[in-house]
Amino acid sequence: MHVLGSEGEKAFLLGNEAIARGALEAGVDVFACYPGTPSSEIGDTLAKVSKLLKDFMHVEYSTNEKVAFEVAMGASLAGKRGMCAMKHVGVNVASDALFSFAYIGAVGGFVLVTADDPFMHSSQNEQDNRWYGLSAKVPVFEAHSVQELKDLTKECFEISEKFGLPVILRTYTRLSHARGIVRLGKIPEKKLEKVEWVAKPEKFVVLPSNARKLKLELEKKLKNLQDFLERWERNWVEDGDSRLGIIACGLSYSYVKDALKRLNLNLPILKLSSMHPLPMKKIEDFVTSVERVLVVEEVDPIVEIFVKTLTKNVYGKLTGHLPMHYEYSIPIVEKAIAKLLNIPTRLDYDRIVERAREISKIAPPRPPVLCPGCPHSPVFYVLRKIANEVKCALPSDIGCYTLGYNPPYRAVEVCVCMGASVGVSNGLSWVIKDKIIATIGDSTFFHAGIPALINAVYNGAKFVLVVLDNMTTGMTGHQPHPGIGLKADGSVGKAIKIEEVAKACGVEFVEVVNSYSVRNVEDAVRRALDHDSVAVVVAKQLCSIVRMRELRRKGVKLLPFEILQNKCNNCGECYRVFSCPAIYLDGEKPQIDPALCTSCGVCARICPERAIKVKKS
């Protein structure tokens, strides 16, 4: 693996791979995560590495982000280096432990990687997790390049140990998924060895009497850290024309440098990598050396708010010079600088954007769809059929199955956060007359669905929960979860059966059906609707991508299906109602693309004319 290159070599790394390499160079002992885009490749990379570097570290996919945080925290409390990674909304799940761990403080280095998602490429909100640093009193750092991301990851462990604090490393989609040439450092020769536990109950137990003392210690640690950050080499100043100074935070520094190059300008820049605590003396010195200041940061105007306490001549999001939403780009930053200096931009970017919109209207719409052979498709087909007959509320959850929102299924009516399909159904059951059919994925069920299911049984709610079990964490790259029986390094673990968990939660109606068996799915859901309490239907079938990959690896060649044109009456059930991506219209007649067909056979099962058969070789 290129991420395991030797010291001094250069490697072309993904941003998330650079984080993984930085953790390896830091000698990380325990890494835990719950996969979530745009953070997933950190865990995927370290999981692969753990197979090659035997006994170097422990790597795991945890059931959720709170557990992952606590696993890494446990390592830190024992004096080992712990790291966890998650997407930005995952920190919401882990925040309970985060706030208290700040009081306790790190013993071994502790790094929490939060991958924020400006523009919401794959997320339900655009939250800025720097606020967690301010609120939880935890330091937050950002990098401006893939190289610095690797180096900063390693340094975060050192800062954590030096000041006895957990550290947040904030990255974002554009940096996590960027690629760059990285000069590699040394991976230490080590083995993960167990140590004797050193109990410090007065420090590790956050009872109010202890917490009151620990809060004062935390404030001292942050003050010492802030003094250090005033001199820290990753916060630097570049000289230039004092008419306008720019404070550039993390990746925004790269946008600023390119924008200035396009405008042929030399302006002073204060590049910041410490988002909290801010080096306020350094900022004050910079602000007083220029006439006006532009603050460039993603996503919220956090630094801008602080700079406003020093000068009124500060511009950015709050003044409308930079947008309050979505991610930045070089043209966006260039336009802000040009506007403040009353000069033209290199190109007419507004016209370019407008022209792009005009051209895009010519292209046919191509919304994201479930894959050919996806086991969720027949389930949503059934749910839409039932909902057309019986008025139903259809809450769902976070995962690739959220695409059941799109036509023709329209089988997702609520989607908030992990596990909320079950929690929301609890509430709906007491206030609406209609039937309720909730859907949740297998990994999501383990992540956050179980407590809400217990709550439903305990309180006597009534709804149907369909667990879409495709035996993988499909949306984030097919990572294992507790239901599969495989661990991060590929070794065998204990498989936890969803149906057994549901029964242990007190659910009396629990059935397992094959997702491809449309009639069985429909029969089970209809009977579940008649049950007088919570009912669980586990629709089980391997993700089609994983299934096809395994078959190809084994050399198994599947015969695709075909539509017998002499029997087809073009009713549209296969392409309009079921909507398999492998079926398309050729003129007025549907055809099956053999290159896309996964031979799941669902289309043949739903065809009212029995006009779909296996194609003869």
C-alpha positions in Angstrom: 0.0 0.0 0.0 1.3 3.5 -0.9 0.2 4.7 2.5 2.9 2.4 4.0 5.7 3.9 2.0 9.2 4.4 3.6 10.4 7.5 5.3 11.4 10.2 2.9 9.4 8.8 0.0 6.7 10.8 -1.7 3.2 9.3 -2.1 0.1 10.5 -3.9 -2.5 10.3 -1.1 -6.1 11.0 -0.6 -6.7 13.5 2.2 -8.2 10.8 4.4 -5.3 8.5 3.6 -2.9 11.3 4.7 -4.8 11.4 8.1 -4.3 7.7 8.4 -0.6 8.0 7.6 -0.2 10.8 10.1 -1.8 8.5 12.8 0.6 5.7 11.9 3.6 8.1 12.1 2.2 9.1 15.5 2.2 5.5 16.6 -1.5 5.3 17.2 -2.5 2.4 19.4 -6.3 2.2 19.1 -8.4 3.5 16.3 -12.2 3.3 16.3 -14.9 4.7 13.9 -18.4 4.5 12.6 -18.1 4.9 8.8 -19.6 8.1 7.4 -18.9 10.0 4.3 -16.6 12.1 4.0 -14.6 10.4 6.8 -14.9 6.7 5.7 -11.6 6.2 4.0 -9.7 6.9 7.2 -11.1 3.8 8.9 -10.9 1.8 5.6 -7.2 2.6 5.2 -6.3 1.8 8.8 -8.3 -1.4 8.7 -6.3 -2.6 5.7 -3.1 -1.5 7.3 -3.9 -3.4 10.5 -3.8 -6.6 8.5 -0.3 -5.9 7.3 1.2 -4.4 10.4 0.5 -7.2 12.8 0.0 -6.2 16.4 0.8 -2.5 15.6 -2.6 -1.3 16.7 -6.2 -2.2 17.3 -8.7 -1.0 14.6 -12.4 -1.4 14.8 -15.7 -0.3 13.3 -17.8 0.5 16.3 -21.6 0.3 16.5 -21.9 4.1 16.6 -19.8 7.2 17.0 -20.3 7.5 20.8 -19.0 4.0 21.3 -16.1 4.8 18.9 -15.2 7.9 20.9 -15.3 6.0 24.2 -13.1 3.1 22.8 -10.4 5.7 21.8 -11.0 7.5 25.2 -10.4 4.3 27.1 -7.0 3.8 25.3 -6.1 7.4 26.2 -7.0 7.0 29.9 -4.6 4.0 30.0 -1.8 6.2 28.6 -2.0 4.9 25.0 -2.7 6.9 21.9 -6.3 6.8 20.8 -8.1 8.2 17.7 -11.6 8.1 16.4 -13.1 9.4 13.2 -16.6 10.3 12.1 -18.5 12.6 9.9 -19.7 15.9 11.3 -23.2 14.7 12.4 -21.5 11.8 14.1 -20.0 14.2 16.7 -23.6 14.9 17.8 -23.8 11.3 18.8 -20.4 11.4 20.5 -20.8 14.8 22.2 -22.0 13.4 25.5 -18.7 11.8 26.1 -16.8 14.6 24.5 -17.9 17.3 26.9 -17.0 15.3 30.0 -13.7 14.0 28.6 -12.6 17.6 28.2 -12.8 17.9 32.0 -11.0 14.6 32.6 -8.3 15.3 30.0 -6.2 13.1 27.9 -3.4 10.9 29.3 -2.2 9.3 26.1 -2.7 11.5 23.0 -6.4 11.6 21.9 -7.5 12.9 18.5 -11.1 13.1 17.3 -11.4 13.6 13.5 -14.5 15.3 12.4 -15.1 15.4 8.6 -17.5 18.4 8.0 -19.5 18.5 4.8 -20.0 22.0 3.3 -22.6 21.9 0.5 -24.0 18.7 2.1 -22.7 16.4 -0.6 -23.8 13.4 1.5 -25.3 14.8 4.6 -28.6 16.2 6.1 -27.1 19.4 7.4 -24.1 21.7 7.1 -23.1 22.1 10.7 -19.7 23.6 11.6 -18.1 21.5 14.3 -15.7 24.2 15.4 -18.6 25.2 17.6 -18.0 22.0 19.5 -14.5 23.2 20.3 -15.8 26.4 21.8 -18.7 24.8 23.7 -16.8 21.7 25.0 -13.6 23.7 25.6 -11.6 21.4 23.3 -8.9 22.6 20.9 -9.7 22.5 17.2 -7.2 22.4 14.3 -7.4 22.5 10.5 -5.0 21.9 7.7 -4.7 23.8 4.4 -3.3 20.9 2.2 -3.0 17.2 2.1 0.6 17.4 3.2 -0.2 19.5 6.2 -3.1 17.2 7.0 -0.7 14.3 7.4 1.8 16.4 9.4 -0.9 18.0 11.6 -2.5 14.7 12.4 0.8 13.5 13.9 1.2 16.8 15.7 -2.3 16.7 17.2 -1.3 13.7 19.3 1.8 15.6 20.6 -0.3 18.6 21.5 -2.9 16.4 23.2 -0.3 14.8 25.4 1.6 18.1 26.1 -1.4 19.9 27.4 -3.5 16.9 28.6 -6.4 17.7 26.3 -8.5 15.8 23.8 -8.0 17.4 20.4 -10.4 17.8 17.5 -8.9 17.7 13.9 -11.4 19.2 11.5 -11.4 18.3 7.9 -14.0 18.6 5.2 -15.2 16.9 2.1 -13.0 19.0 -0.3 -9.9 18.3 1.7 -10.7 14.7 2.8 -11.3 13.8 -0.9 -8.5 15.9 -2.4 -5.3 14.2 -3.5 -1.8 15.5 -3.1 1.8 14.5 -3.1 2.9 13.9 0.5 6.4 13.5 1.8 6.3 10.6 4.3 7.7 10.5 7.7 8.8 7.6 9.8 6.4 5.0 11.1 7.8 3.8 14.5 8.6 0.2 15.1 6.2 -0.8 17.9 3.7 -3.3 19.1 0.5 -2.7 20.9 1.3 -4.0 24.4 -1.0 -4.0 27.3 -0.1 -2.0 30.4 -1.1 -1.9 34.1 -4.2 0.2 34.8 -3.5 3.3 36.9 -6.7 4.3 38.7 -7.2 8.1 39.2 -10.8 8.2 40.4 -10.6 11.8 41.6 -9.7 12.7 38.0 -11.6 10.1 35.9 -14.9 10.2 37.8 -16.8 13.4 36.9 -18.9 13.6 40.0 -19.9 17.3 40.7 -17.3 17.6 43.5 -14.6 16.5 41.1 -15.9 18.2 38.0 -15.9 21.6 39.8 -12.1 21.3 40.3 -11.5 19.8 36.9 -13.3 22.7 35.2 -10.7 25.1 36.7 -7.9 22.9 35.5 -9.4 22.8 32.0 -9.4 26.6 31.8 -5.7 26.7 32.8 -4.8 24.1 30.2 -6.6 26.1 27.5 -4.8 29.3 28.6 -1.4 27.5 28.4 -2.4 26.1 25.0 -3.4 29.6 23.7 0.0 31.0 24.7 1.6 28.1 22.8 -0.5 28.8 19.7 0.6 32.4 19.6 4.0 31.1 18.7 2.9 28.0 16.8 4.5 27.6 13.4 1.3 26.5 11.7 -0.2 30.0 12.3 1.9 32.3 10.2 1.8 35.8 8.6 2.8 36.7 5.0 3.5 40.4 4.2 1.9 42.4 1.4 -0.1 45.5 0.5 -1.7 46.8 3.8 -4.8 48.0 2.1 -6.5 44.7 2.8 -5.4 41.8 5.0 -6.8 38.3 4.8 -7.3 35.9 7.6 -7.5 32.5 6.0 -8.6 29.5 8.0 -7.5 25.9 7.0 -8.2 25.0 3.4 -9.4 28.5 2.7 -5.7 29.5 2.7 -5.3 27.5 -0.5 -8.3 29.3 -2.1 -6.9 32.7 -1.1 -3.4 32.0 -2.5 -4.9 30.9 -5.9 -7.3 33.9 -5.9 -4.5 36.4 -5.3 -2.4 34.7 -8.1 -5.3 35.2 -10.5 -5.7 38.8 -9.5 -2.0 39.4 -9.6 -2.1 40.8 -6.0 0.3 40.6 -3.1 -1.8 41.0 0.1 -0.9 40.2 3.7 -2.3 36.9 4.9 -2.7 35.5 8.4 -3.0 31.7 7.9 -4.7 30.0 10.8 -4.7 26.3 11.7 -5.8 26.7 15.3 -9.5 27.4 15.3 -9.9 27.1 19.0 -8.3 28.6 21.0 -7.6 31.4 18.6 -4.2 33.2 18.9 -5.9 36.5 19.7 -2.6 38.5 20.2 -1.3 37.4 16.8 -4.7 38.3 15.3 -4.7 41.7 17.0 -1.2 42.5 15.7 -2.2 41.5 12.2 -5.4 43.5 12.3 -3.7 46.7 13.4 -1.2 46.4 10.6 -3.8 46.6 7.8 -6.6 49.0 6.9 -9.3 46.3 6.5 -9.6 42.6 7.0 -11.3 39.9 5.1 -12.0 36.6 7.0 -12.2 33.5 4.8 -13.5 30.4 6.6 -16.0 27.5 6.2 -18.9 27.1 7.3 -19.9 29.6 9.9 -18.4 33.1 10.7 -16.8 32.0 13.9 -13.4 33.6 13.5 -15.1 36.6 12.0 -17.1 37.1 15.1 -14.0 37.1 17.3 -12.1 39.5 14.9 -15.1 41.9 15.2 -14.2 42.4 18.8 -10.9 43.9 17.7 -11.9 46.1 14.7 -15.0 47.3 12.9 -13.2 47.1 9.6 -13.7 43.3 9.2 -15.5 41.7 6.2 -16.7 38.2 5.3 -19.9 36.3 5.8 -21.6 38.8 8.1 -21.1 41.6 5.6 -22.3 39.6 2.6 -18.9 39.6 0.9 -18.8 35.8 1.3 -21.7 33.4 1.2 -23.2 32.0 4.4 -23.9 28.7 2.8 -22.2 25.9 0.9 -18.5 25.4 0.3 -16.0 27.9 -1.0 -14.1 27.9 -4.3 -11.4 30.1 -5.8 -13.9 32.2 -7.8 -15.9 32.9 -4.7 -12.9 34.1 -2.8 -11.6 36.1 -5.8 -14.9 37.9 -6.1 -14.8 38.9 -2.5 -11.3 40.3 -2.7 -12.1 42.1 -6.0 -15.2 43.7 -4.6 -13.4 45.0 -1.5 -10.6 46.5 -3.7 -13.0 47.7 -6.4 -11.2 45.9 -9.2 -12.5 43.4 -11.8 -12.2 39.7 -11.4 -10.1 37.8 -14.0 -13.2 36.3 -15.5 -16.9 37.1 -15.4 -17.8 34.3 -13.1 -21.5 35.2 -12.8 -21.9 34.9 -16.5 -20.0 31.6 -16.5 -22.4 30.2 -13.9 -25.4 31.5 -15.7 -24.2 29.9 -19.0 -23.6 26.6 -17.2 -27.2 26.7 -15.9 -28.5 27.3 -19.4 -26.4 24.4 -20.8 -27.5 22.1 -17.9 -31.1 22.5 -18.9 -30.3 20.6 -22.2 -29.1 17.5 -20.3 -31.8 15.1 -19.2 -32.2 14.9 -15.4 -30.3 12.1 -13.8 -31.2 11.7 -10.1 -29.4 9.2 -8.0 -31.1 5.8 -8.1 -30.8 2.5 -6.3 -28.4 0.1 -8.0 -29.6 -2.7 -10.4 -30.5 -5.7 -8.3 -30.6 -3.6 -5.1 -32.5 -5.6 -2.5 -34.2 -2.4 -1.2 -36.0 -1.9 -4.5 -38.5 -4.8 -4.2 -39.2 -3.8 -0.6 -40.0 -0.2 -1.6 -42.1 -1.6 -4.5 -44.2 -3.5 -2.0 -44.5 -0.6 0.4 -45.7 1.7 -2.3 -48.2 -0.9 -3.4 -49.5 -1.2 0.1 -49.5 2.5 0.7 -51.6 3.1 -2.4 -54.3 0.8 -0.8 -53.9 1.7 2.9 -53.1 5.2 4.0 -49.7 4.9 5.7 -47.0 7.1 7.2 -43.6 6.1 5.9 -40.7 7.3 8.2 -37.2 6.2 7.1 -33.6 6.6 8.1 -30.1 7.4 7.0 -28.5 5.2 4.3 -28.6 4.4 0.6 -32.2 3.3 1.1 -33.1 7.0 1.7 -33.3 7.0 -2.1 -36.7 5.3 -1.6 -37.8 9.0 -1.3 -37.5 9.4 -5.1 -40.2 8.4 -7.7 -41.6 6.0 -8.4 -41.5 4.6 -4.8 -42.1 7.7 -2.8 -41.8 5.4 0.3 -39.7 7.8 2.5 -41.7 10.6 4.1 -39.5 11.4 7.1 -35.7 11.2 7.4 -33.9 13.1 10.2 -30.9 11.3 11.6 -29.6 7.8 12.5 -32.3 5.8 14.2 -35.0 8.5 14.0 -37.3 6.3 11.9 -38.0 4.2 15.0 -38.1 7.1 17.4 -40.4 9.2 15.1 -42.7 6.2 14.7 -43.0 6.0 18.5 -44.4 9.5 18.5 -46.6 9.2 15.4 -48.2 6.1 16.8 -49.9 8.2 19.5 -51.2 11.0 17.3 -52.1 9.8 13.8 -55.0 7.5 12.6 -53.0 6.0 9.8 -50.9 2.9 9.7 -47.1 3.4 10.1 -44.4 1.5 8.2 -40.9 2.5 9.1 -37.7 1.5 7.3 -34.2 1.3 8.7 -31.0 -0.2 7.5 -29.1 -3.0 9.2 -26.1 -1.0 10.2 -28.3 1.9 11.3 -30.4 -0.5 13.3 -27.4 -1.5 15.4 -26.2 2.2 15.5 -29.3 3.8 17.0 -32.4 1.8 16.3 -32.4 -0.5 19.3 -33.1 1.9 22.1 -36.0 3.4 20.3 -37.4 -0.1 19.6 -37.2 -0.9 23.3 -39.0 2.3 24.0 -41.8 1.4 21.5 -42.3 -2.1 23.1 -42.2 -0.7 26.6 -44.7 2.1 26.0 -47.0 0.0 23.8 -46.6 1.8 20.5 -48.0 0.2 17.3 -46.2 0.3 14.0 -44.3 -1.9 11.5 -40.5 -1.7 11.3 -39.0 -3.1 8.2 -35.2 -3.6 8.6 -33.6 -3.5 5.2 -30.7 -5.9 5.9 -28.3 -6.0 3.0 -25.6 -7.4 5.2 -23.2 -4.5 4.9 -22.8 -0.8 5.6 -23.6 0.0 2.0 -23.7 3.8 1.7 -20.2 4.3 3.0 -18.2 1.6 1.3 -19.3 -1.8 2.5 -17.8 -1.8 5.9 -18.7 -4.7 8.3 -21.1 -4.3 11.2 -22.2 -6.5 14.2 -24.7 -8.4 12.1 -22.1 -9.7 9.7 -19.6 -11.4 11.9 -16.5 -9.9 10.4 -14.2 -7.4 12.2 -12.3 -4.5 10.7 -9.2 -6.6 10.0 -11.2 -9.3 8.3 -11.1 -11.7 11.2 -14.2 -13.5 12.3 -16.3 -12.0 15.1 -19.6 -12.9 16.7 -22.5 -12.2 14.3 -25.5 -10.6 16.1 -28.8 -11.5 14.4 -31.2 -8.6 14.0 -34.2 -10.8 14.5 -32.9 -12.2 17.8 -32.2 -8.6 19.0 -35.7 -7.6 18.1 -37.1 -10.5 20.0 -34.9 -9.7 23.0 -36.3 -6.2 22.9 -39.7 -7.7 23.5 -41.1 -7.7 20.0 -43.6 -10.5 19.5 -44.1 -10.4 15.7 -40.7 -10.9 14.1 -40.3 -12.4 10.6 -37.3 -12.8 8.2 -38.0 -12.7 4.5 -35.8 -12.7 1.4 -36.0 -9.2 -0.1 -36.2 -10.6 -3.7 -39.2 -12.7 -2.8 -41.8 -10.0 -3.5 -44.8 -12.0 -2.5 -43.3 -13.1 0.8 -42.3 -9.5 1.6 -45.8 -8.3 0.9 -47.5 -11.1 2.9 -45.2 -10.5 5.9 -45.8 -6.7 5.9 -49.6 -7.0 5.5 -49.7 -9.5 8.4 -47.5 -7.2 10.4 -49.9 -4.3 9.9 -52.6 -6.4 11.5 -50.5 -7.1 14.6 -51.6 -5.2 17.6 -48.2 -3.8 18.7 -44.8 -3.3 17.3 -43.9 -5.7 14.5 -40.6 -6.2 12.9 -40.0 -7.6 9.4 -36.3 -8.2 8.5 -36.0 -8.1 4.7 -32.7 -9.8 4.1 -30.6 -10.1 0.9 -26.9 -9.2 0.2 -26.1 -5.9 -1.3 -26.1 -6.3 -5.1 -22.7 -4.7 -5.5 -21.1 -7.1 -2.9 -23.0 -10.1 -4.4 -21.8 -9.4 -7.9 -18.3 -8.8 -6.7 -18.2 -12.1 -4.8 -19.6 -14.0 -7.8 -17.0 -12.5 -10.2 -14.3 -13.4 -7.7 -15.5 -17.0 -7.8 -15.7 -17.0 -11.5 -19.5 -17.5 -11.5 -21.2 -16.1 -14.7 -24.8 -15.2 -14.3 -27.3 -15.3 -17.2 -29.1 -12.0 -17.6 -32.9 -11.8 -18.0 -34.6 -10.7 -21.2 -38.1 -9.4 -22.1 -40.1 -11.6 -24.5 -41.5 -9.0 -26.8 -44.3 -11.2 -28.1 -45.7 -11.5 -24.6 -45.0 -7.9 -23.3 -48.0 -5.6 -23.4 -45.9 -2.6 -22.3 -47.8 -2.1 -19.0 -44.8 -0.4 -17.5 -44.8 -2.4 -14.3 -41.1 -3.3 -14.7 -39.7 0.1 -15.7 -42.2 2.6 -14.5 -43.5 1.1 -11.2 -40.6 -1.1 -10.2 -38.1 1.1 -12.0 -35.0 -1.1 -12.3 -32.1 0.9 -13.8 -31.3 -2.1 -16.0 -34.6 -1.8 -17.8 -35.0 0.9 -20.5 -37.3 1.8 -23.3 -36.2 1.1 -26.8 -38.7 3.1 -28.7 -42.0 2.0 -27.1 -40.8 -1.4 -25.9 -38.8 -2.1 -22.7 -35.5 -3.9 -22.9 -33.0 -5.2 -20.3 -29.4 -4.1 -20.5 -27.4 -7.3 -20.0 -24.4 -5.3 -18.8 -26.5 -3.9 -15.9 -28.7 -6.9 -15.1 -27.7 -8.7 -11.9 -30.0 -11.7 -12.5 -32.0 -10.9 -9.3 -35.2 -12.0 -11.0 -37.5 -9.5 -9.3 -38.7 -8.1 -12.6 -39.8 -11.6 -13.7 -41.7 -12.1 -10.4 -43.7 -8.9 -10.7 -44.4 -9.1 -14.5 -48.2 -9.6 -14.8 -47.7 -11.2 -18.3 -44.8 -13.5 -17.3 -42.9 -11.9 -20.2 -39.5 -11.8 -18.5 -37.3 -14.9 -18.6 -33.6 -15.9 -18.2 -31.9 -15.2 -21.4 -30.7 -18.4 -23.1 -26.9 -18.5 -23.6 
